[in-house]
Amino acid sequence: MGFVVAALLGACVGSFLSLAAWRLPRGESLMGPASHCPACGRTLTWRENLPLLGWLWLRGRCRACGAPIPLRDWLVEGLTAGLWLAVALLTTPAASGLAAVLRLLAGLVFTSGLLLLLLLDLDGFWLPEPLCRWGVITGLATTALLAVAAGMGPVTPLVHHSLAAALALVGFDLARVLGTWWLGVPALGGGDGKLAAVLGAWLGGRGLLLALALAVLGGGLFGLLARLSGHLQPRQPFPFGPFLATAGVLVWLTPQTLQRQLLTLLLPWLNAVGLALGR
Ligand SMILES: [Zn+2]
């Protein structure tokens, strides 16, 4: 029963994330007006606003003007429902009591926030600085809270995670400057380092390294395939944020022991990618 509730709440949050990803770049308020058709402005009824069901109810078209309602909205609702279910399933058996509740809430906030950043970067190469700053602050606060709830001192994990966030920020800026100088075109967006800092604050050093490894491998593979298939021109940029965000979610859902094993498995591959780039 609890898992059904998690999935349903997730679908509602997904609906909000879609709305936020549409409104934030346009400078519109998240509080109001109520959801409306972007083509004709008609306000949606409560039934049409139901997550997942509303889109099916309308068969993906506005009833007044017939303008298509993006399938992506529906997919984001489904994806968030799945994400909340996964976080609930993977958090619950691990621990009980206050620590488990905190970890569950933290997981829901972290993965939902990452999904919003993914959508924003996908749409407009935009990782808003205030959102990333809040991501770092909440990540460090969560780290301290989780440590206290687990009966440990908060200082050591707090220092580790802060250091990971700071190094991510500096490292990405350095990589961006060097990469741009070497390639002659902008390498990495300015927001990627801020998103990496968010990952560092939430995941700590090892989690950050694993997320970076996954993101670099995922992004590299995507770039290669997209170029070979002609979907991307040579040197045409594509957003790296979605790979970072996806990797962050995957690492959060991976148990600590498995994270260590995965990292030792992936590091030789990263070396190979580095060598290939160096040629
Ligand atoms: Zn309409």
Residues whose N, C-alpha, C, O or C-beta is under 5 A from the ligand:
A	BS01	ZN	C37 A39 C40 G41 C62 A64 C65 G66 A67
